[in-house]
Amino acid sequence: MGGRALGTAMRAEQRQDERAAVVTALRLGWSMADAYHHAQTADLTGRADPPATAPAKLSNLTELPGRHRLGMYLDGVDVALIQIAPLTPAGHAAPSTAGARRATGADREPLLFALDELNVDVLRWTMATNHRIGLAYRLGRSLADTVRRGDAAELVRRFGGRHVQLSRWLDELASVLPPYSAAVVRRSLAAWATAVGRATAGDPAEAGLAELARELRNQGDLWQDVLTGGLHPRDLLDEENWAVVARNVIIRDRKLVVQAARGIFWPVLAPLLVVLLAVVGVSAAAAAGSPTTRAAVALVGLGAGLIAIWRSISTPTLSVAAEVNRPLLESELVVQMSARIDRPLTAARRAARAGRQRVPSEGGSKYVARVSGADLP
């Protein structure tokens, strides 16, 4: 017994280590994508001369010189590699950021080559360490590239099919990611893909590509927080969301109960009731005494029989109902949590509606509404 308990505890600890490593690998992929994009766009030469006077306040993250911010990204990569390293077999050395740090300079090309080589090394190392850790690294990197700030054309290209592969990875990693996170992000990805498709087709009821592109990075920050455990999507639910969940679960339960009752009435309940009525009738007819006494015997027998039938049916029914209710409740929670996590998408649609309803002030009568773009044939 002691050995079995020890083995169970060790497996639970290994499972917990894998969960932590998957989240770390996802964060690692996101940092690698940010580092590469930063190396492509930022000024990495730094200031030639130090400032003559100290700054009025401590420097913020957005005020860091480009080379310091790149160093911060590479520091994050080093920390993530150290955290994943205990799960690797002996003799498999972790990738190193030394080459990328040495390549930092005025010329971007050596740095970009070094970062891409580091990315390939990390990808091979994580996939060899654990397949799901490798998938988490790829997921984080692809999500970061998907939500990168860009124009409308880039937005259409990013949602041209990439979200399908991202959803598959989320399905595969759902058991080792924080609770509900994979389902919520997968549903949110689908909502964004639908919105981009409708905007591309010119749907006047949908936000424009410009509004969607503006809010996509904010959506990406929420996805990252949810997938890495920094934000539990259930914490976003308010009383109204819980009321909707309760109402929908009750409605679905009522439908299931009606369907179940119809399914078992004729094959199960009807024969039992016929047998019960026959037994009660025979018992009442055989009972000695007045008609009132026989009626009392019949009522007592009928009540006892109904109680016995209820007990025989209610126990398995309630057990099945509990198993059925769990996925029903979780599916309703995912719907409400996805709606709450899609606040940037809601903001983009609100901004688009406000822009379409705004009436230009120059020229024309103030009493006659202009024809908006949405009203044109």
DOPA-994751 format. One line per field, with one value per residue (C-alpha): x, y, z. Coordinates in nm, 3 decimals. Example, Ala and Ser with C-alpha at 12.3 -4.5 7.8 and 13.67 -1.06 7.14 Angstrom:
# DOPA-994751
east <- c(1.230,1.367)
north <- c(-0.450,-0.106)
up <- c(0.780,0.714)
//
This chain:
# DOPA-994751
east <- c(0.000,0.283,0.459,0.137,0.069,0.426,0.392,0.064,0.222,0.519,0.292,0.089,0.409,0.532,0.194,0.216,0.571,0.451,0.167,0.409,0.652,0.375,0.272,0.638,0.693,0.393,0.534,0.873,0.728,0.555,0.885,1.076,0.824,0.835,1.215,1.232,0.977,1.160,1.488,1.321,1.173,1.351,1.660,1.922,2.218,2.141,2.248,2.596,2.645,2.489,2.239,2.387,2.129,1.940,1.580,1.302,1.160,1.260,1.244,0.937,0.938,0.833,1.116,1.395,1.646,1.592,1.899,1.797,1.449,1.591,1.810,1.496,1.333,1.645,1.657,1.300,1.407,1.695,1.465,1.210,1.478,1.611,1.260,1.199,1.546,1.468,1.227,1.491,1.689,2.047,2.298,2.064,2.203,1.955,1.985,2.182,2.109,2.481,2.494,2.202,2.356,2.689,2.514,2.348,2.475,2.402,2.353,2.025,2.090,2.336,2.100,1.797,1.988,2.106,1.752,1.611,1.883,1.798,1.430,1.513,1.728,1.453,1.191,1.401,1.488,1.130,0.988,1.254,1.187,0.811,0.576,0.324,0.593,0.700,0.340,0.303,0.613,0.473,0.133,0.278,0.492,0.203,-0.042,0.207,0.248,-0.130,-0.204,0.087,-0.016,-0.063,-0.288,-0.610,-0.436,-0.219,-0.525,-0.698,-0.384,-0.342,-0.697,-0.687,-0.667,-0.404,-0.672,-0.773,-0.428,-0.417,-0.750,-0.612,-0.313,-0.543,-0.751,-0.439,-0.306,-0.639,-0.564,-0.233,-0.333,-0.515,-0.883,-1.119,-0.841,-0.811,-1.187,-1.232,-0.946,-1.053,-1.404,-1.267,-1.041,-1.343,-1.534,-1.246,-1.212,-1.584,-1.562,-1.265,-1.442,-1.757,-1.558,-1.365,-1.696,-1.815,-2.087,-2.226,-2.331,-1.970,-1.679,-1.440,-1.097,-0.934,-1.125,-1.052,-0.681,-0.667,-0.813,-0.643,-0.333,-0.553,-0.729,-0.392,-0.294,-0.610,-0.542,-0.191,-0.310,-0.573,-0.345,-0.058,-0.278,-0.246,-0.621,-0.890,-1.174,-1.431,-1.323,-1.464,-1.819,-2.066,-2.409,-2.580,-2.353,-2.418,-2.792,-2.779,-2.581,-2.832,-3.128,-2.983,-2.884,-3.232,-3.396,-3.171,-3.230,-3.604,-3.580,-3.365,-3.606,-3.903,-3.718,-3.601,-3.950,-4.092,-3.822,-3.872,-4.247,-4.371,-4.087,-4.029,-4.285,-4.602,-4.540,-4.441,-4.756,-4.973,-4.816,-4.851,-5.219,-5.287,-5.116,-5.293,-5.631,-5.583,-5.468,-5.763,-6.012,-5.864,-5.859,-6.124,-6.343,-6.547,-6.502,-6.321,-6.068,-6.011,-5.969,-5.710,-5.522,-5.527,-5.397,-5.119,-5.013,-5.024,-4.812,-4.556,-4.533,-4.486,-4.212,-4.034,-4.055,-3.923,-3.629,-3.535,-3.541,-3.426,-3.083,-2.947,-3.137,-2.981,-2.638,-2.675,-2.814,-2.507,-2.276,-2.480,-2.504,-2.127,-2.054,-2.373,-2.260,-1.907,-2.030,-2.253,-1.964,-1.737,-1.996,-2.025,-1.650,-1.578,-1.823,-1.645,-1.298,-1.401,-1.424,-1.179,-1.396,-1.700,-1.509,-1.420,-1.785,-1.892,-1.636,-1.750,-2.116,-2.027,-1.831,-2.116,-2.373,-2.162,-2.305,-2.055,-2.094,-1.981,-2.248,-2.609,-2.905,-2.875,-3.233,-3.177,-2.975,-2.707,-2.699,-2.442,-2.224,-2.426,-2.744,-2.607,-2.725)
north <- c(0.000,0.239,0.177,0.231,0.560,0.672,0.590,0.783,1.084,1.074,1.060,1.353,1.552,1.472,1.577,1.906,1.961,1.897,2.147,2.413,2.336,2.361,2.706,2.811,2.686,2.882,3.195,3.112,3.093,3.427,3.586,3.445,3.587,3.926,3.924,3.852,4.122,4.367,4.288,4.356,4.695,4.858,5.079,4.856,5.091,5.275,5.626,5.733,5.946,5.905,6.176,6.477,6.474,6.198,6.138,6.296,5.952,5.590,5.464,5.269,4.958,5.152,5.401,5.142,5.162,4.900,4.695,4.684,4.569,4.297,4.192,4.170,3.936,3.718,3.715,3.583,3.311,3.210,3.193,2.978,2.740,2.698,2.618,2.355,2.198,1.964,1.766,1.696,1.369,1.377,1.479,1.711,2.061,2.348,2.600,2.916,3.280,3.363,3.369,3.613,3.839,3.849,3.934,4.250,4.552,4.806,4.535,4.349,4.053,3.866,3.916,3.794,3.486,3.418,3.452,3.219,2.965,2.995,2.941,2.622,2.498,2.568,2.401,2.086,2.081,2.125,1.869,1.619,1.693,1.646,1.659,1.876,2.117,2.155,2.218,2.480,2.658,2.660,2.775,3.070,3.177,3.151,3.335,3.619,3.650,3.635,3.928,4.144,4.499,4.544,4.677,4.535,4.327,4.153,4.087,3.904,3.699,3.599,3.467,3.297,2.953,2.977,2.979,2.626,2.490,2.696,2.544,2.193,2.266,2.408,2.089,1.876,2.086,2.139,1.884,2.050,2.415,2.610,2.512,2.638,2.836,2.623,2.609,2.981,3.089,2.843,2.986,3.341,3.259,3.132,3.453,3.666,3.455,3.497,3.872,3.909,3.704,3.914,4.237,4.121,4.047,4.400,4.306,4.641,4.485,4.390,4.604,4.717,4.566,4.883,4.864,4.492,4.543,4.814,4.589,4.261,4.320,4.388,4.058,3.885,4.012,3.856,3.526,3.517,3.592,3.318,3.052,3.117,3.119,3.490,3.534,3.278,3.347,3.255,3.559,3.780,3.651,3.873,3.805,3.841,3.581,3.334,3.396,3.318,2.999,2.885,2.961,2.777,2.474,2.453,2.478,2.208,1.989,2.023,1.915,1.617,1.513,1.527,1.326,1.071,1.034,0.972,0.717,0.507,0.539,0.266,0.012,0.054,0.255,0.132,-0.242,-0.163,0.042,-0.236,-0.493,-0.260,-0.191,-0.563,-0.649,-0.365,-0.472,-0.835,-0.733,-0.499,-0.760,-1.023,-0.794,-0.860,-0.585,-0.295,-0.116,0.164,-0.085,-0.233,0.117,0.199,-0.122,-0.033,0.319,0.197,-0.068,0.181,0.432,0.172,0.046,0.395,0.466,0.143,0.226,0.579,0.452,0.196,0.458,0.778,0.656,0.570,0.864,1.118,0.963,0.995,1.349,1.454,1.318,1.483,1.817,1.855,1.894,2.098,2.340,2.359,2.428,2.710,2.852,2.846,3.039,3.311,3.327,3.358,3.644,3.821,3.755,3.898,4.251,4.390,4.245,4.407,4.736,4.718,4.667,4.950,5.184,5.085,5.155,5.491,5.585,5.492,5.686,6.005,6.273,6.507,6.866,7.051,7.162,7.056,7.101,6.997,6.873,6.624,6.312,6.222,5.883,5.665,5.408,5.128,5.262,5.267,4.990)
up <- c(0.000,0.088,-0.243,-0.438,-0.257,-0.321,-0.690,-0.711,-0.540,-0.778,-1.083,-0.951,-0.897,-1.248,-1.386,-1.200,-1.330,-1.684,-1.643,-1.520,-1.803,-2.066,-1.940,-1.928,-2.284,-2.406,-2.245,-2.396,-2.746,-2.698,-2.581,-2.877,-3.124,-2.950,-2.949,-3.323,-3.406,-3.182,-3.356,-3.692,-3.602,-3.306,-3.299,-3.139,-3.163,-2.838,-2.743,-2.841,-2.531,-2.187,-2.087,-1.914,-1.633,-1.456,-1.567,-1.366,-1.284,-1.318,-1.676,-1.777,-1.993,-2.304,-2.247,-2.244,-2.529,-2.796,-2.706,-2.338,-2.427,-2.651,-2.360,-2.145,-2.396,-2.405,-2.024,-2.028,-2.271,-2.040,-1.736,-1.922,-2.047,-1.692,-1.565,-1.834,-1.810,-1.512,-1.733,-1.998,-2.006,-1.888,-2.153,-2.345,-2.296,-2.313,-2.598,-2.524,-2.604,-2.611,-2.991,-3.016,-2.752,-2.938,-3.266,-3.130,-3.321,-3.591,-3.856,-3.807,-4.033,-3.806,-3.511,-3.705,-3.823,-3.466,-3.326,-3.592,-3.515,-3.145,-3.231,-3.422,-3.134,-2.881,-3.102,-3.142,-2.771,-2.648,-2.891,-2.784,-2.416,-2.430,-2.728,-2.546,-2.426,-2.789,-2.895,-2.622,-2.751,-3.104,-2.977,-2.786,-3.080,-3.329,-3.103,-3.056,-3.433,-3.481,-3.250,-3.365,-3.446,-3.819,-4.090,-4.233,-4.500,-4.241,-4.027,-4.313,-4.382,-4.016,-3.993,-4.329,-4.167,-3.895,-3.625,-3.727,-3.642,-3.323,-3.218,-3.275,-3.055,-2.787,-2.797,-2.755,-2.467,-2.288,-2.014,-1.915,-1.952,-1.675,-1.633,-1.906,-2.073,-2.387,-2.449,-2.387,-2.614,-2.885,-2.884,-2.883,-3.179,-3.371,-3.291,-3.420,-3.735,-3.802,-3.742,-3.977,-4.244,-4.220,-4.223,-4.531,-4.706,-4.623,-4.374,-4.250,-3.920,-3.837,-3.723,-3.993,-4.042,-3.909,-3.579,-3.547,-3.614,-3.348,-3.077,-3.168,-2.953,-2.648,-2.718,-2.739,-2.395,-2.251,-2.430,-2.290,-1.935,-1.952,-2.103,-1.860,-1.550,-1.475,-1.520,-1.447,-1.692,-1.429,-1.227,-1.505,-1.458,-1.276,-1.128,-1.465,-1.623,-1.342,-1.370,-1.744,-1.673,-1.410,-1.634,-1.934,-1.727,-1.572,-1.916,-2.057,-1.750,-1.791,-2.154,-2.058,-1.783,-2.021,-2.284,-2.026,-1.881,-2.226,-2.296,-1.984,-1.929,-2.164,-2.135,-1.758,-1.564,-1.736,-1.665,-1.304,-1.250,-1.399,-1.168,-0.871,-0.938,-0.980,-0.650,-0.468,-0.613,-0.509,-0.160,-0.112,-0.231,-0.001,0.303,0.567,0.704,0.582,0.247,0.434,0.567,0.221,0.076,0.345,0.267,-0.102,-0.036,0.192,-0.059,-0.346,-0.151,-0.050,-0.407,-0.550,-0.294,-0.385,-0.757,-0.693,-0.489,-0.751,-1.028,-0.850,-0.739,-1.084,-1.236,-0.999,-1.054,-1.431,-1.395,-1.197,-1.469,-1.743,-1.562,-1.527,-1.901,-1.944,-1.674,-1.813,-2.165,-2.042,-1.838,-2.143,-2.345,-2.079,-2.012,-2.384,-2.409,-2.122,-2.259,-2.598,-2.460,-2.721,-2.999,-2.839,-2.816,-3.187,-3.280,-3.054,-3.210,-3.558,-3.473,-3.322,-3.634,-3.865,-3.662,-3.643,-3.876,-4.049,-3.935,-4.248,-4.497,-4.539,-4.315,-3.954,-3.966,-4.247,-4.175,-4.426,-4.592,-4.416,-4.588,-4.431,-4.598,-4.951,-5.185)
//
